[in-house]
């Protein structure tokens, strides 16, 4: 079975992947406006400012949107899985998978509280997934 395709860190995203490997969700924010953003980039997407900083996010989110994929993938098995957009407590949205609960509309309620979990995929990459808060 082929393994899941993994991201290749770049100089702009290296901090994010190093944090994920340590179990930390690291975001960036504009130092002037304090507005957080994702995905990582070397400038604020709203103002273009390069005066940015990396910070540790809470790891809390809500389920914003999702689709349940029923098509098997060799790297993810044959079970249905949710491809989701979560809204992080800090403001940005992130595409991810929901884990730790049935992959059904009954279990995946919009606005349900979530928390980040990390799954180590290799010696250099851990992926952030989200599970129901408190599960």
Backbone as CSV, one residue per row, in Angstrom:
resi,resn,N_x,N_y,N_z,CA_x,CA_y,CA_z,C_x,C_y,C_z
1,UNK,0.848,-1.174,0.000,0.000,0.000,0.000,0.900,1.245,0.000
2,UNK,0.700,2.166,-0.946,1.521,3.377,-0.963,1.271,4.196,0.302
3,UNK,2.293,4.887,0.714,2.127,5.724,1.900,1.486,7.054,1.512
4,UNK,0.965,7.729,2.512,0.323,9.021,2.303,1.362,10.021,1.802
5,UNK,0.974,10.840,0.847,1.877,11.886,0.374,2.096,12.874,1.507
6,UNK,3.347,13.179,1.783,3.686,14.089,2.872,4.188,15.413,2.328
7,UNK,3.961,16.483,3.071,4.449,17.787,2.634,5.969,17.849,2.683
8,UNK,6.511,18.717,1.877,7.946,18.980,1.889,8.140,20.372,2.483
9,UNK,8.710,20.464,3.692,8.906,21.786,4.282,9.771,22.682,3.405
10,UNK,9.404,23.949,3.390,10.177,24.979,2.686,10.688,25.950,3.743
11,UNK,11.559,26.865,3.392,11.994,27.849,4.403,10.812,28.605,5.025
12,UNK,9.757,28.834,4.250,8.596,29.569,4.749,7.717,28.735,5.675
13,UNK,7.733,27.404,5.514,6.849,26.545,6.303,7.583,25.705,7.351
14,UNK,8.898,25.767,7.368,9.690,24.904,8.258,9.268,25.043,9.722
15,UNK,9.023,26.279,10.185,8.621,26.474,11.590,7.340,25.704,11.906
16,UNK,6.393,25.699,10.962,5.123,25.013,11.180,5.353,23.513,11.363
17,UNK,6.147,22.910,10.490,6.377,21.461,10.538,7.244,21.077,11.717
18,UNK,8.198,21.913,12.104,8.992,21.628,13.299,8.108,21.679,14.544
19,UNK,7.188,22.643,14.602,6.257,22.720,15.723,5.348,21.504,15.771
20,UNK,4.813,21.103,14.620,3.920,19.946,14.562,4.625,18.690,15.064
21,UNK,5.890,18.540,14.727,6.650,17.380,15.176,6.786,17.370,16.698
22,UNK,6.757,18.556,17.320,6.831,18.671,18.786,5.442,18.722,19.425
23,UNK,4.389,18.568,18.610,3.041,18.602,19.146,2.517,20.005,19.400
24,UNK,3.024,20.976,18.650,2.590,22.367,18.794,2.037,22.876,17.474
25,UNK,0.899,23.552,17.546,0.318,24.179,16.367,0.841,25.616,16.323
26,UNK,1.756,25.880,15.409,2.372,27.200,15.310,1.755,27.984,14.156
27,UNK,1.287,29.169,14.466,0.728,30.078,13.473,1.606,31.306,13.376
28,UNK,1.268,32.158,12.447,1.933,33.443,12.307,0.903,34.548,12.480
29,UNK,1.375,35.718,12.867,0.491,36.877,12.954,1.264,38.141,12.638
30,UNK,0.509,39.131,12.197,1.027,40.458,11.912,1.301,41.123,13.266
31,UNK,2.509,41.629,13.467,2.843,42.255,14.756,2.029,43.525,15.002
32,UNK,1.695,44.266,13.949,0.952,45.517,14.128,-0.523,45.266,14.423
33,UNK,-1.159,44.408,13.639,-2.599,44.189,13.791,-2.918,43.039,14.734
34,UNK,-1.937,42.183,15.027,-2.097,40.976,15.840,-3.037,39.956,15.190
35,UNK,-3.314,40.105,13.889,-4.182,39.175,13.180,-3.394,37.943,12.736
36,UNK,-3.900,36.771,13.142,-3.255,35.503,12.805,-3.680,35.063,11.408
37,UNK,-2.814,34.270,10.771,-3.156,33.748,9.449,-2.557,32.365,9.242
38,UNK,-3.126,31.670,8.266,-2.680,30.349,7.844,-3.102,30.202,6.394
39,UNK,-2.335,29.584,5.537,-1.100,28.857,5.751,0.099,29.785,5.939
40,UNK,1.242,29.198,6.370,2.444,30.001,6.613,2.937,30.682,5.341
41,UNK,3.407,31.903,5.522,4.051,32.664,4.442,4.861,33.784,5.080
42,UNK,5.790,34.354,4.351,6.697,35.339,4.972,6.128,36.754,5.085
43,UNK,4.836,36.929,4.810,4.231,38.258,4.897,2.763,38.114,5.269
44,UNK,2.188,39.163,5.829,0.772,39.167,6.177,-0.051,39.219,4.892
45,UNK,-0.992,38.285,4.708,-1.760,38.274,3.465,-2.708,39.467,3.310
46,UNK,-3.055,40.141,4.405,-3.971,41.283,4.309,-3.245,42.601,4.070
47,UNK,-2.096,42.776,4.726,-1.412,44.076,4.628,-0.126,44.015,3.816
48,UNK,0.402,42.819,3.622,1.671,42.677,2.923,2.871,42.924,3.827
49,UNK,2.630,43.233,5.085,3.719,43.521,6.019,4.567,42.283,6.259
50,UNK,5.861,42.504,6.345,6.778,41.418,6.671,7.132,41.439,8.160
51,UNK,6.499,42.332,8.907,6.705,42.405,10.350,5.747,41.412,11.004
52,UNK,6.166,40.150,11.014,5.316,39.051,11.488,6.040,38.282,12.574
53,UNK,5.275,37.481,13.299,5.869,36.627,14.320,5.163,35.279,14.328
54,UNK,5.877,34.276,14.817,5.341,32.932,14.978,4.906,32.801,16.432
55,UNK,3.750,32.160,16.657,3.285,31.948,18.022,2.585,30.597,18.128
56,UNK,2.527,30.092,19.360,1.871,28.808,19.614,0.372,29.048,19.755
57,UNK,-0.411,28.401,18.900,-1.864,28.522,18.932,-2.433,27.605,20.018
58,UNK,-3.682,27.849,20.370,-4.345,27.076,21.420,-4.607,25.629,21.015
59,UNK,-4.771,25.387,19.726,-5.128,24.049,19.256,-6.623,23.792,19.290
60,UNK,-7.399,24.812,19.677,-8.856,24.675,19.715,-9.453,25.232,18.422
61,UNK,-10.549,24.598,17.999,-11.210,25.001,16.758,-12.666,24.557,16.803
62,UNK,-13.408,24.950,15.782,-14.761,24.433,15.567,-14.834,23.908,14.141
63,UNK,-15.717,22.933,13.954,-15.918,22.369,12.626,-16.693,23.376,11.789
64,UNK,-16.081,23.827,10.731,-16.629,24.889,9.887,-17.382,24.306,8.694
65,UNK,-16.796,23.268,8.082,-17.379,22.629,6.901,-16.688,21.279,6.705
66,UNK,-17.358,20.368,6.009,-16.718,19.078,5.742,-17.444,18.355,4.616
67,UNK,-16.756,17.361,4.099,-17.339,16.411,3.171,-16.828,15.043,3.590
68,UNK,-17.676,14.039,3.509,-17.250,12.685,3.835,-16.906,11.990,2.528
69,UNK,-15.653,11.604,2.392,-15.182,10.938,1.189,-15.388,9.441,1.354
70,UNK,-16.142,8.845,0.451,-16.405,7.407,0.488,-15.574,6.641,-0.532
71,UNK,-14.777,7.354,-1.319,-13.937,6.674,-2.310,-12.665,6.200,-1.639
72,UNK,-12.358,4.914,-1.732,-11.145,4.395,-1.075,-9.886,5.021,-1.661
73,UNK,-8.906,5.210,-0.794,-7.580,5.652,-1.217,-6.581,4.655,-0.678
74,UNK,-5.630,4.244,-1.489,-4.660,3.247,-1.016,-3.906,3.692,0.234
75,UNK,-3.684,4.987,0.386,-2.915,5.458,1.537,-3.779,5.764,2.753
76,UNK,-5.109,5.654,2.646,-5.979,5.965,3.782,-6.969,4.843,4.081
77,UNK,-6.825,3.708,3.437,-7.718,2.592,3.716,-9.020,2.707,2.943
78,UNK,-9.960,1.861,3.322,-11.222,1.798,2.585,-12.373,2.471,3.316
79,UNK,-12.178,2.873,4.555,-13.245,3.499,5.338,-13.478,4.936,4.883
80,UNK,-14.703,5.410,4.987,-14.959,6.836,4.700,-14.177,7.716,5.674
81,UNK,-13.806,8.893,5.228,-13.093,9.834,6.095,-13.536,11.246,5.757
82,UNK,-13.508,12.101,6.778,-13.939,13.484,6.623,-12.774,14.363,6.200
83,UNK,-13.012,15.119,5.149,-12.104,16.193,4.739,-12.789,17.457,5.224
84,UNK,-12.140,18.172,6.122,-12.822,19.254,6.821,-12.062,20.564,6.747
85,UNK,-12.820,21.624,6.929,-12.257,22.947,7.189,-12.648,23.278,8.613
86,UNK,-11.654,23.591,9.429,-11.912,23.984,10.804,-11.554,25.453,10.964
87,UNK,-12.282,26.129,11.837,-11.973,27.524,12.155,-11.254,27.521,13.488
88,UNK,-9.995,27.922,13.451,-9.179,27.951,14.654,-9.640,29.058,15.588
89,UNK,-9.461,28.852,16.871,-9.847,29.845,17.877,-9.202,31.209,17.587
90,UNK,-8.014,31.186,16.997,-7.275,32.418,16.695,-7.771,33.123,15.428
91,UNK,-8.692,32.484,14.681,-9.285,33.139,13.520,-9.116,32.465,12.176
92,UNK,-7.908,31.989,11.833,-7.750,31.384,10.506,-8.506,30.070,10.362
93,UNK,-8.713,29.667,9.130,-9.273,28.352,8.841,-8.150,27.440,8.352
94,UNK,-8.375,26.135,8.506,-7.365,25.151,8.122,-8.075,23.921,7.572
95,UNK,-7.581,23.393,6.470,-8.101,22.144,5.938,-7.387,20.994,6.634
96,UNK,-8.152,19.961,7.015,-7.606,18.868,7.804,-8.534,17.666,7.705
97,UNK,-8.272,16.656,8.501,-9.168,15.517,8.653,-9.665,15.497,10.096
98,UNK,-10.883,15.008,10.283,-11.447,14.842,11.617,-11.227,13.381,12.006
99,UNK,-10.720,13.160,13.208,-10.428,11.813,13.687,-11.091,11.626,15.049
100,UNK,-11.108,10.384,15.512,-11.581,10.112,16.857,-13.084,10.083,17.020
101,UNK,-13.797,9.970,15.917,-15.260,9.862,15.988,-15.761,9.222,14.699
102,UNK,-16.997,8.722,14.703,-17.540,8.160,13.464,-17.558,9.211,12.356
103,UNK,-17.329,8.780,11.168,-17.295,9.678,10.017,-18.679,9.717,9.382
104,UNK,-19.627,10.251,10.147,-21.025,10.326,9.725,-21.561,11.731,9.971
105,UNK,-22.597,12.132,9.242,-23.205,13.448,9.494,-23.743,13.585,10.920
106,UNK,-24.175,12.482,11.522,-24.690,12.542,12.884,-23.584,12.891,13.880
107,UNK,-22.384,12.389,13.642,-21.264,12.639,14.552,-20.540,13.951,14.242
108,UNK,-20.562,14.365,12.990,-19.822,15.557,12.569,-20.776,16.750,12.485
109,UNK,-21.014,17.357,13.601,-21.934,18.493,13.681,-21.186,19.801,13.458
110,UNK,-21.698,20.647,12.574,-21.072,21.951,12.343,-21.009,22.722,13.653
111,UNK,-19.942,23.465,13.820,-19.651,24.269,15.016,-19.291,23.432,16.241
112,UNK,-19.132,22.106,16.094,-18.729,21.299,17.242,-17.306,21.671,17.648
113,UNK,-17.032,21.747,18.947,-15.684,22.073,19.411,-14.710,20.938,19.089
114,UNK,-13.526,21.323,18.666,-12.473,20.379,18.288,-11.162,20.761,18.957
115,UNK,-10.253,19.793,18.996,-8.895,20.077,19.462,-7.911,19.337,18.576
116,UNK,-6.748,19.935,18.425,-5.739,19.376,17.532,-5.064,18.172,18.163
117,UNK,-4.740,17.204,17.325,-3.897,16.065,17.679,-2.907,15.902,16.530
118,UNK,-1.756,15.376,16.836,-0.731,15.221,15.811,-0.407,13.748,15.621
119,UNK,-0.233,13.361,14.368,0.160,11.988,14.061,1.504,12.022,13.350
120,UNK,2.471,11.394,13.976,3.814,11.348,13.395,3.788,10.431,12.182
121,UNK,4.168,10.972,11.034,4.134,10.215,9.783,5.527,9.762,9.342
122,UNK,6.550,10.486,9.787,7.933,10.168,9.445,8.814,10.792,10.514
123,UNK,10.114,10.681,10.355,11.031,11.293,11.321,10.987,12.816,11.273
124,UNK,10.449,13.378,10.191,10.461,14.835,10.047,9.078,15.471,9.940
125,UNK,8.031,14.663,9.781,6.685,15.222,9.575,5.670,14.587,10.525
126,UNK,4.925,15.453,11.210,3.726,15.059,11.961,2.598,15.903,11.400
127,UNK,1.472,15.274,11.139,0.325,15.998,10.564,-0.665,16.385,11.648
128,UNK,-1.197,17.601,11.565,-2.240,18.000,12.507,-3.611,17.531,12.027
129,UNK,-4.318,16.838,12.902,-5.693,16.437,12.674,-6.509,17.020,13.822
130,UNK,-7.820,16.972,13.711,-8.666,17.489,14.793,-9.645,16.415,15.225
131,UNK,-9.870,16.359,16.532,-10.818,15.407,17.110,-11.823,16.197,17.942
132,UNK,-12.987,15.595,18.236,-13.939,16.274,19.101,-13.288,16.631,20.440
133,UNK,-13.512,17.838,20.913,-12.914,18.290,22.164,-13.358,17.387,23.298
134,UNK,-12.409,16.985,24.122,-12.707,16.154,25.268,-12.839,14.669,24.960
135,UNK,-12.733,14.303,23.683,-12.891,12.882,23.312,-11.640,12.089,23.652
